[in-house]
Amino acid sequence: MSIHENLLGGPAPTHLPDDPEPRELLAAGTPPADVAAKYPTSSLAWAQLADEAYEGGRVVESYAYARTGYHRGLDSLRRAGWKGHGPVPFEHEPNRGFLRALHALARAAGSIGETEEHERCSTFLRDSSPTAADILS
């Protein structure tokens, strides 16, 4: 039995294809804005931009970066066969950019008083990956 086997018959976990270049550039210290410009579909680059803006007190900017990363991630998930629900495991490293962007969007929404969006994104994160929700929160 696989660790990710769903005994209740729900959708299988979605695993995004690996695109290591943005991750490697960020790990090497390349500015996230440069990575996002070169790889605009990288949720990880947008999530990093969102985190930096949030840490710098630029919450609205963080919200915008996070929303971009979130939507780029949704596009990638759909291309990978995701049907709008089901597990997106944090344990699969290529999924982490989307999950980080989703967390950043929830955080920024909460900070600007957008309660419904904060709750929707927080629930979506926990439903997608309880591990991500625990680690990122």
Backbone as ProteinMPNN parsed JSONL, in Angstrom:
{"seq_chain_A": "MSIHENLLGGPAPTHLPDDPEPRELLAAGTPPADVAAKYPTSSLAWAQLADEAYEGGRVVESYAYARTGYHRGLDSLRRAGWKGHGPVPFEHEPNRGFLRALHALARAAGSIGETEEHERCSTFLRDSSPTAADILS", "coords_chain_A": {"N_chain_A": [[0.848, -1.176, 0.0], [0.56, 2.198, -0.854], [1.882, 5.163, 0.662], [0.414, 7.399, 0.06], [-2.026, 6.461, -0.696], [-5.486, 6.673, -1.069], [-7.894, 5.533, 0.896], [-10.562, 6.048, 0.996], [-11.464, 6.529, -1.493], [-11.197, 9.005, -2.717], [-9.83, 11.703, -4.752], [-6.618, 11.123, -6.244], [-3.405, 12.122, -4.929], [-2.035, 15.184, -6.153], [0.828, 15.748, -7.993], [3.002, 18.087, -8.884], [4.96, 18.645, -11.849], [8.532, 18.536, -11.759], [10.439, 21.466, -11.764], [13.343, 22.454, -11.601], [15.014, 24.707, -11.993], [14.115, 27.431, -11.181], [14.011, 27.039, -8.37], [16.658, 26.333, -7.795], [18.006, 28.685, -8.556], [16.932, 30.52, -6.702], [17.862, 29.35, -4.337], [20.553, 29.785, -4.694], [20.757, 32.429, -4.209], [19.8, 34.276, -6.033], [17.957, 37.178, -6.745], [14.481, 37.141, -5.963], [12.75, 38.626, -7.644], [14.129, 38.678, -10.046], [14.113, 35.965, -10.65], [11.356, 35.489, -10.892], [10.851, 37.094, -13.108], [12.275, 35.756, -15.081], [11.176, 33.211, -14.942], [8.127, 33.26, -15.021], [6.002, 31.578, -14.445], [6.571, 30.338, -12.105], [5.473, 29.513, -9.084], [6.872, 29.423, -6.727], [8.818, 31.481, -6.88], [7.136, 33.749, -6.844], [5.92, 33.36, -4.376], [8.119, 33.689, -2.705], [8.68, 36.385, -3.204], [6.328, 37.45, -2.124], [6.656, 36.759, 0.573], [8.954, 38.249, 1.248], [8.029, 40.874, 0.827], [5.969, 40.976, 2.737], [7.405, 40.601, 5.12], [8.756, 42.985, 5.046], [6.824, 44.78, 5.688], [5.121, 45.534, 3.669], [2.267, 44.906, 2.98], [0.084, 44.952, 1.147], [1.439, 44.759, -1.262], [2.578, 42.25, -0.841], [0.256, 40.724, -0.841], [-0.504, 40.996, -3.544], [1.663, 39.758, -4.895], [1.429, 37.19, -3.794], [-1.111, 36.436, -4.704], [-0.628, 36.294, -7.443], [1.251, 34.172, -7.534], [-0.36, 32.143, -6.493], [-2.39, 31.907, -8.472], [-0.816, 31.214, -10.696], [0.048, 28.784, -9.762], [-2.404, 27.37, -9.563], [-2.959, 27.135, -12.289], [-0.839, 25.422, -13.043], [-1.438, 23.17, -11.473], [-3.882, 22.351, -12.595], [-3.021, 21.68, -15.181], [-1.599, 19.46, -14.472], [-3.545, 17.635, -13.962], [-5.245, 18.006, -11.797], [-8.444, 18.41, -10.375], [-9.716, 20.471, -9.03], [-9.963, 19.824, -6.394], [-8.666, 17.812, -3.718], [-5.688, 16.107, -2.485], [-2.614, 17.927, -2.269], [0.329, 17.28, -1.848], [2.685, 18.523, 0.492], [5.015, 17.246, 0.894], [6.006, 16.587, -1.566], [8.326, 18.217, -3.243], [8.101, 20.016, -5.583], [5.456, 20.924, -5.289], [5.51, 22.782, -3.309], [5.873, 25.54, -3.85], [3.369, 26.45, -4.804], [1.815, 25.89, -2.507], [3.08, 27.504, -0.604], [2.539, 30.025, -1.728], [-0.24, 30.048, -1.504], [-0.515, 29.99, 1.275], [0.735, 32.456, 1.842], [-1.057, 34.186, 0.61], [-3.354, 33.791, 2.175], [-2.379, 34.761, 4.62], [-1.754, 37.485, 4.022], [-4.284, 38.382, 3.223], [-5.684, 38.13, 5.626], [-4.306, 40.06, 7.08], [-5.078, 42.449, 5.904], [-7.69, 42.578, 6.5], [-9.457, 41.119, 4.976], [-11.475, 38.969, 5.546], [-13.102, 36.764, 4.63], [-11.626, 35.822, 2.405], [-9.224, 35.185, 3.668], [-10.098, 33.088, 5.368], [-11.057, 31.265, 3.425], [-8.723, 30.669, 1.945], [-7.071, 29.665, 3.977], [-8.5, 27.378, 4.756], [-8.466, 25.988, 2.316], [-5.697, 25.543, 2.092], [-5.239, 23.842, 4.325], [-6.931, 21.706, 3.621], [-5.693, 20.875, 1.277], [-3.079, 20.223, 2.043], [-2.383, 19.162, 5.043], [0.1, 19.017, 6.297], [1.554, 21.158, 5.132], [-0.016, 23.282, 6.05], [0.501, 23.113, 8.805], [3.307, 23.448, 8.936], [3.801, 25.911, 7.631], [2.274, 27.771, 8.974]], "CA_chain_A": [[0.0, 0.0, 0.0], [1.291, 3.457, -0.952], [1.622, 6.102, 1.756], [-0.553, 8.392, -0.397], [-3.237, 5.812, -1.173], [-6.682, 7.175, -0.429], [-8.777, 4.396, 1.119], [-11.946, 6.49, 0.889], [-11.818, 6.667, -2.898], [-11.097, 10.381, -3.199], [-8.832, 11.892, -5.806], [-5.214, 10.844, -5.94], [-2.616, 13.337, -4.72], [-1.483, 15.823, -7.337], [2.259, 16.017, -7.91], [3.431, 18.949, -9.979], [6.251, 18.255, -12.417], [9.656, 19.276, -11.189], [11.088, 22.514, -12.549], [14.341, 22.808, -10.586], [15.791, 25.924, -12.23], [13.788, 28.538, -10.258], [14.383, 26.657, -7.002], [18.121, 26.403, -7.695], [18.391, 30.093, -8.606], [16.598, 31.127, -5.412], [18.777, 28.791, -3.336], [21.871, 30.379, -4.937], [20.718, 33.837, -3.823], [19.292, 35.156, -7.084], [16.786, 37.909, -6.248], [13.22, 36.556, -6.412], [12.18, 39.376, -8.766], [14.818, 38.212, -11.251], [13.631, 34.608, -10.929], [9.978, 35.612, -11.378], [10.894, 37.658, -14.459], [12.775, 34.715, -15.991], [10.259, 32.069, -14.843], [6.895, 33.846, -14.475], [5.049, 30.553, -14.003], [7.069, 29.748, -10.861], [4.794, 29.93, -7.845], [7.874, 29.576, -5.679], [9.398, 32.832, -6.97], [6.113, 34.699, -6.4], [5.752, 33.171, -2.932], [9.276, 34.317, -2.067], [8.437, 37.834, -3.279], [5.265, 37.746, -1.157], [7.23, 36.677, 1.92], [9.845, 39.387, 1.467], [7.211, 42.089, 0.955], [5.266, 40.9, 4.014], [8.399, 40.846, 6.176], [9.122, 44.395, 4.964], [5.675, 45.613, 6.04], [4.398, 45.921, 2.452], [1.256, 43.847, 2.981], [-0.688, 44.962, -0.101], [2.36, 44.212, -2.261], [2.64, 40.823, -0.544], [-1.016, 40.164, -1.315], [-0.466, 40.938, -5.007], [2.609, 38.71, -5.267], [0.863, 35.892, -3.396], [-2.223, 36.115, -5.605], [-0.029, 35.877, -8.711], [1.785, 32.824, -7.332], [-1.502, 31.247, -6.299], [-3.033, 31.644, -9.764], [0.116, 30.449, -11.529], [0.007, 27.423, -9.225], [-3.649, 26.728, -9.997], [-2.764, 26.76, -13.698], [0.038, 24.251, -13.071], [-2.174, 22.031, -10.924], [-4.859, 21.907, -13.597], [-2.265, 20.996, -16.239], [-1.154, 18.178, -13.909], [-4.69, 16.745, -13.796], [-6.031, 18.351, -10.608], [-9.824, 18.75, -10.748], [-10.282, 21.471, -8.142], [-9.923, 19.37, -5.006], [-7.8, 16.661, -3.489], [-4.412, 16.391, -1.844], [-1.458, 18.512, -2.954], [1.255, 17.03, -0.734], [3.857, 19.358, 0.752], [6.178, 16.36, 0.857], [6.498, 16.625, -2.948], [8.926, 19.554, -3.271], [7.556, 20.928, -6.594], [4.174, 21.468, -4.839], [5.703, 23.736, -2.213], [5.697, 26.923, -4.289], [1.936, 26.736, -4.774], [1.335, 25.88, -1.126], [3.608, 28.717, 0.041], [1.787, 31.172, -2.245], [-1.569, 29.969, -0.902], [-0.348, 30.435, 2.662], [1.025, 33.899, 1.825], [-2.3, 34.883, 0.27], [-4.195, 33.755, 3.383], [-1.764, 35.65, 5.62], [-1.932, 38.879, 3.615], [-5.723, 38.679, 3.269], [-6.02, 38.34, 7.031], [-3.693, 41.306, 7.537], [-5.794, 43.624, 5.39], [-9.082, 42.49, 6.924], [-10.288, 40.396, 4.012], [-11.73, 37.79, 6.364], [-13.587, 35.622, 3.838], [-10.507, 35.3, 1.614], [-8.308, 34.561, 4.626], [-10.666, 31.804, 5.78], [-11.11, 30.371, 2.262], [-7.373, 30.219, 1.622], [-6.594, 28.839, 5.094], [-9.172, 26.078, 4.635], [-7.934, 25.367, 1.104], [-4.36, 25.07, 2.423], [-5.346, 22.677, 5.212], [-7.524, 20.608, 2.861], [-4.722, 20.428, 0.282], [-1.919, 19.632, 2.705], [-2.291, 19.461, 6.477], [1.498, 19.233, 6.627], [1.894, 22.543, 4.761], [-0.715, 24.188, 6.97], [1.195, 23.082, 10.089], [4.677, 23.955, 8.797], [3.837, 27.298, 7.181], [1.527, 28.667, 9.879]], "C_chain_A": [[0.893, 1.238, 0.0], [0.923, 4.352, 0.225], [0.555, 7.121, 1.367], [-1.84, 7.761, -0.915], [-4.433, 6.296, -0.376], [-7.675, 6.03, -0.31], [-10.249, 4.77, 1.023], [-12.364, 6.73, -0.557], [-11.785, 8.079, -3.432], [-10.033, 10.502, -4.272], [-7.421, 11.574, -5.324], [-4.486, 12.162, -5.688], [-2.094, 13.878, -6.046], [-0.025, 16.147, -7.068], [2.656, 16.844, -9.12], [4.756, 18.448, -10.547], [7.362, 19.126, -11.843], [10.212, 20.257, -12.21], [12.167, 23.088, -11.642], [15.034, 24.149, -10.782], [15.412, 27.084, -11.308], [14.218, 28.251, -8.82], [15.897, 26.783, -6.806], [18.612, 27.851, -7.716], [18.112, 30.789, -7.276], [17.551, 30.645, -4.329], [20.177, 29.391, -3.471], [21.905, 31.869, -4.619], [20.284, 34.798, -4.912], [18.06, 35.879, -6.547], [15.488, 37.319, -6.813], [12.581, 37.297, -7.58], [12.834, 38.952, -10.078], [14.333, 36.818, -11.647], [12.207, 34.665, -11.482], [9.943, 36.173, -12.794], [11.337, 36.609, -15.477], [11.832, 33.522, -16.057], [8.926, 32.541, -14.261], [5.844, 32.819, -14.058], [5.457, 29.92, -12.677], [6.34, 30.311, -9.645], [5.794, 30.178, -6.728], [8.487, 30.97, -5.699], [8.409, 33.877, -6.467], [5.887, 34.591, -4.895], [6.905, 33.821, -2.171], [9.14, 35.842, -2.081], [7.386, 38.249, -2.252], [5.814, 37.741, 0.263], [8.121, 37.885, 2.216], [9.057, 40.686, 1.641], [6.509, 42.107, 2.309], [6.22, 41.226, 5.17], [8.839, 42.308, 6.2], [7.97, 45.34, 5.255], [4.859, 46.085, 4.846], [3.32, 44.87, 2.174], [0.454, 43.813, 1.682], [0.17, 44.406, -1.245], [2.483, 42.698, -2.077], [1.396, 40.109, -1.073], [-0.985, 39.988, -2.837], [0.492, 39.847, -5.486], [2.025, 37.322, -4.963], [-0.274, 35.48, -4.328], [-1.691, 35.655, -6.962], [0.507, 34.455, -8.598], [0.702, 31.776, -7.177], [-2.137, 30.895, -7.643], [-2.114, 30.901, -10.72], [0.146, 28.993, -11.072], [-1.257, 26.679, -9.608], [-3.544, 26.292, -11.454], [-1.926, 25.496, -13.807], [-0.673, 23.007, -12.548], [-3.162, 21.485, -11.942], [-4.168, 21.172, -14.735], [-1.797, 19.621, -15.768], [-2.315, 17.237, -13.608], [-5.565, 17.013, -12.588], [-7.399, 18.854, -11.047], [-10.492, 19.719, -9.781], [-10.369, 21.048, -6.69], [-9.009, 18.155, -4.922], [-6.444, 17.085, -2.956], [-3.366, 16.965, -2.804], [-0.326, 18.422, -1.924], [2.458, 17.961, -0.684], [5.134, 18.532, 0.636], [6.788, 16.294, -0.548], [7.009, 18.039, -3.206], [8.374, 20.474, -4.356], [6.186, 21.528, -6.226], [4.341, 22.632, -3.866], [5.527, 25.191, -2.63], [4.235, 27.322, -4.262], [1.435, 26.838, -3.342], [1.85, 27.098, -0.354], [2.86, 29.957, -0.43], [0.389, 31.201, -1.642], [-1.52, 30.428, 0.555], [-0.118, 31.952, 2.726], [-0.223, 34.712, 1.5], [-3.237, 34.904, 1.478], [-3.68, 34.752, 4.412], [-2.01, 37.109, 5.27], [-3.403, 39.28, 3.658], [-6.156, 38.949, 4.708], [-5.493, 39.673, 7.542], [-4.413, 42.549, 7.045], [-7.29, 43.557, 5.697], [-10.012, 41.823, 5.931], [-10.577, 39.005, 4.593], [-12.175, 36.582, 5.548], [-12.467, 34.995, 3.02], [-9.497, 34.604, 2.52], [-8.829, 33.172, 5.02], [-10.693, 30.804, 4.631], [-9.726, 29.804, 1.96], [-6.791, 29.337, 2.733], [-7.201, 27.448, 5.04], [-8.641, 25.309, 3.439], [-6.539, 24.799, 1.382], [-4.43, 23.81, 3.278], [-5.936, 21.479, 4.475], [-6.53, 20.024, 1.851], [-3.559, 19.693, 0.922], [-1.895, 20.026, 4.179], [-0.849, 19.716, 6.915], [1.911, 20.659, 6.317], [1.253, 23.521, 5.723], [0.007, 24.249, 8.315], [2.58, 23.736, 9.994], [4.694, 25.448, 8.506], [3.159, 28.265, 8.145], [2.278, 28.959, 11.144]], "O_chain_A": [[1.859, 1.318, 0.758], [-0.201, 4.308, 0.723], [-0.136, 7.654, 2.236], [-2.665, 8.453, -1.512], [-4.396, 6.324, 0.854], [-8.242, 5.599, -1.314], [-11.103, 3.885, 0.975], [-13.51, 7.1, -0.813], [-12.307, 8.328, -4.519], [-9.409, 9.512, -4.654], [-7.09, 11.74, -4.15], [-4.91, 13.206, -6.183], [-1.753, 13.113, -6.948], [0.315, 16.743, -6.046], [2.645, 16.352, -10.248], [5.578, 17.892, -9.819], [7.154, 20.287, -11.492], [10.427, 19.912, -13.372], [11.941, 24.101, -10.981], [15.593, 24.687, -9.827], [16.301, 27.679, -10.699], [14.732, 29.136, -8.137], [16.358, 27.277, -5.777], [19.53, 28.205, -6.976], [18.942, 31.551, -6.779], [18.0, 31.433, -3.496], [20.906, 29.495, -2.485], [22.951, 32.508, -4.74], [20.388, 36.013, -4.74], [17.197, 35.24, -5.946], [15.407, 37.029, -8.007], [11.935, 36.675, -8.424], [12.165, 38.876, -11.109], [14.161, 36.525, -12.83], [11.889, 33.96, -12.44], [9.1, 35.774, -13.597], [10.836, 36.577, -16.601], [11.7, 32.89, -17.105], [8.629, 32.243, -13.104], [4.883, 33.174, -13.376], [4.75, 29.046, -12.174], [6.572, 31.449, -9.238], [5.584, 31.046, -5.88], [8.661, 31.58, -4.644], [8.795, 34.795, -5.743], [5.688, 35.599, -4.217], [6.698, 34.431, -1.122], [9.447, 36.508, -1.092], [7.532, 39.275, -1.589], [5.48, 38.613, 1.066], [8.05, 38.47, 3.297], [9.381, 41.502, 2.504], [6.46, 43.149, 2.963], [5.898, 42.007, 6.065], [9.248, 42.818, 7.243], [8.102, 46.554, 5.095], [3.993, 46.947, 4.993], [3.445, 44.058, 1.258], [0.173, 42.729, 1.17], [-0.327, 43.667, -2.094], [2.489, 41.952, -3.057], [1.481, 39.035, -1.669], [-1.394, 38.948, -3.352], [0.154, 39.089, -6.396], [2.121, 36.405, -5.778], [-0.386, 34.312, -4.699], [-2.239, 34.731, -7.564], [0.247, 33.623, -9.467], [0.831, 30.656, -7.671], [-2.394, 29.724, -7.922], [-2.573, 30.046, -11.478], [0.256, 28.08, -11.89], [-1.206, 25.495, -9.94], [-3.99, 25.202, -11.812], [-2.259, 24.595, -14.576], [-0.528, 21.92, -13.108], [-3.26, 20.271, -12.122], [-4.668, 20.151, -15.207], [-1.618, 18.716, -16.583], [-2.104, 16.155, -13.058], [-6.547, 16.301, -12.378], [-7.499, 19.639, -11.989], [-11.72, 19.778, -9.723], [-10.803, 21.828, -5.841], [-8.636, 17.561, -5.934], [-6.095, 18.265, -2.972], [-3.25, 16.559, -3.96], [-0.06, 19.389, -1.209], [3.155, 18.16, -1.679], [6.2, 19.06, 0.319], [7.969, 15.976, -0.693], [6.212, 18.963, -3.37], [8.185, 21.657, -4.071], [5.797, 22.545, -6.8], [3.395, 23.384, -3.634], [5.069, 26.002, -1.825], [3.885, 28.392, -3.764], [0.709, 27.771, -3.002], [1.122, 27.661, 0.464], [2.573, 30.847, 0.37], [-0.114, 32.272, -1.302], [-2.392, 31.171, 1.007], [-0.705, 32.641, 3.561], [-0.426, 35.796, 2.048], [-3.847, 35.933, 1.767], [-4.459, 35.498, 5.005], [-2.429, 37.889, 6.125], [-3.735, 40.388, 4.079], [-6.907, 39.888, 4.971], [-6.15, 40.341, 8.341], [-4.366, 43.593, 7.696], [-8.065, 44.381, 5.212], [-11.231, 41.953, 6.038], [-9.992, 38.006, 4.174], [-11.667, 35.48, 5.759], [-12.364, 33.771, 2.947], [-8.974, 33.546, 2.17], [-8.077, 32.198, 5.004], [-10.39, 29.627, 4.826], [-9.576, 28.601, 1.745], [-6.092, 28.365, 2.448], [-6.508, 26.453, 5.253], [-8.392, 24.107, 3.534], [-6.232, 23.687, 0.952], [-3.756, 22.822, 2.988], [-5.489, 20.35, 4.68], [-6.53, 18.818, 1.601], [-3.103, 18.669, 0.413], [-1.431, 21.114, 4.52], [-0.603, 20.534, 7.801], [2.55, 21.309, 7.144], [1.891, 24.476, 6.165], [0.115, 25.323, 8.906], [2.971, 24.494, 10.882], [5.51, 26.179, 9.068], [3.449, 29.461, 8.125], [1.784, 29.693, 12.0]]}, "name": "protein", "num_of_chains": 1, "seq": "MSIHENLLGGPAPTHLPDDPEPRELLAAGTPPADVAAKYPTSSLAWAQLADEAYEGGRVVESYAYARTGYHRGLDSLRRAGWKGHGPVPFEHEPNRGFLRALHALARAAGSIGETEEHERCSTFLRDSSPTAADILS"}
